[in-house]
Amino acid sequence: EPLRLHGAEPGGSLRLAANRPMRTLKNLWQEAGIPPWERAWQLRVSLGQRLVWVDGLGSDITLRPAEDEPGIVFRWRPGR
Protein backbone atom coordinates (compact mmCIF):
# COMPACT_ATOMS: atom_id res chain seq x y z
CA GLU A 1 0.00 0.00 0.00
CA PRO A 2 1.21 3.56 -0.60
CA LEU A 3 2.59 5.77 2.16
CA ARG A 4 0.64 8.99 2.58
CA LEU A 5 1.86 12.18 4.27
CA HIS A 6 -1.04 14.23 5.65
CA GLY A 7 -2.17 16.66 8.28
CA ALA A 8 -5.07 16.64 10.66
CA GLU A 9 -7.69 13.94 10.30
CA PRO A 10 -10.10 12.82 12.99
CA GLY A 11 -9.23 9.83 15.12
CA GLY A 12 -6.19 7.64 14.91
CA SER A 13 -4.16 5.61 17.35
CA LEU A 14 -0.61 4.32 17.80
CA ARG A 15 1.20 1.75 19.88
CA LEU A 16 4.51 3.43 20.69
CA ALA A 17 6.17 0.67 22.75
CA ALA A 18 5.92 -3.10 23.06
CA ASN A 19 5.05 -2.84 26.75
CA ARG A 20 2.26 -0.28 26.17
CA PRO A 21 -1.25 -0.67 24.73
CA MET A 22 -2.60 1.00 21.61
CA ARG A 23 -3.58 4.57 22.54
CA THR A 24 -5.60 7.25 20.80
CA LEU A 25 -3.73 10.26 19.48
CA LYS A 26 -5.66 12.46 21.89
CA ASN A 27 -4.35 10.45 24.87
CA LEU A 28 -0.80 10.35 23.51
CA TRP A 29 -0.79 14.11 22.89
CA GLN A 30 -2.10 14.75 26.40
CA GLU A 31 0.62 12.51 27.89
CA ALA A 32 3.27 14.30 25.81
CA GLY A 33 1.98 17.73 26.89
CA ILE A 34 1.24 18.85 23.32
CA PRO A 35 -1.47 21.53 23.47
CA PRO A 36 -4.63 21.12 21.36
CA TRP A 37 -3.87 24.10 19.08
CA GLU A 38 -0.55 22.48 17.96
CA ARG A 39 -1.99 19.03 17.22
CA ALA A 40 -3.61 19.97 13.91
CA TRP A 41 -0.20 21.04 12.57
CA GLN A 42 1.61 17.79 13.36
CA LEU A 43 2.31 15.77 10.25
CA ARG A 44 1.23 12.16 10.01
CA VAL A 45 2.16 9.22 7.81
CA SER A 46 -0.28 6.45 6.99
CA LEU A 47 0.19 3.15 5.21
CA GLY A 48 -3.14 2.72 3.45
CA GLN A 49 -5.68 3.48 6.18
CA ARG A 50 -3.32 2.67 9.05
CA LEU A 51 -1.55 5.47 10.92
CA VAL A 52 2.15 4.62 11.26
CA TRP A 53 3.92 7.82 12.39
CA VAL A 54 3.02 11.17 13.97
CA ASP A 55 5.41 14.11 14.32
CA GLY A 56 6.20 14.66 17.98
CA LEU A 57 4.99 11.21 19.05
CA GLY A 58 6.85 8.64 16.95
CA SER A 59 6.05 5.50 15.00
CA ASP A 60 3.85 2.51 15.71
CA ILE A 61 5.92 -0.32 17.24
CA THR A 62 3.96 -3.00 15.39
CA LEU A 63 5.34 -1.77 12.05
CA ARG A 64 8.95 -1.10 13.06
CA PRO A 65 11.50 -3.43 11.47
CA ALA A 66 13.79 -5.61 13.57
CA GLU A 67 17.32 -4.33 14.23
CA ASP A 68 18.78 -6.27 11.30
CA GLU A 69 16.00 -5.45 8.80
CA PRO A 70 15.86 -2.48 6.42
CA GLY A 71 13.26 0.16 7.14
CA ILE A 72 12.32 3.81 6.84
CA VAL A 73 13.08 6.50 9.42
CA PHE A 74 10.78 9.52 9.41
CA ARG A 75 12.28 12.84 10.48
CA TRP A 76 10.41 16.05 10.03
CA ARG A 77 12.32 19.32 9.91
CA PRO A 78 10.09 22.36 9.47
CA GLY A 79 11.14 24.94 6.88
CA ARG A 80 13.96 27.20 7.81
Secondary structure as GFF3:
##gff-version 3
##sequence-region A 1 80
A	DSSP	beta_strand	3	6	.	.	.	ID=ss1
A	DSSP	beta_strand	13	14	.	.	.	ID=ss2
A	DSSP	beta_strand	23	24	.	.	.	ID=ss3
A	DSSP	alpha_helix	25	32	.	.	.	ID=ss4
A	DSSP	alpha_helix	36	39	.	.	.	ID=ss5
A	DSSP	beta_strand	44	47	.	.	.	ID=ss6
A	DSSP	beta_strand	50	54	.	.	.	ID=ss7
A	DSSP	beta_strand	58	59	.	.	.	ID=ss8
A	DSSP	three_ten_helix	61	63	.	.	.	ID=ss9
###
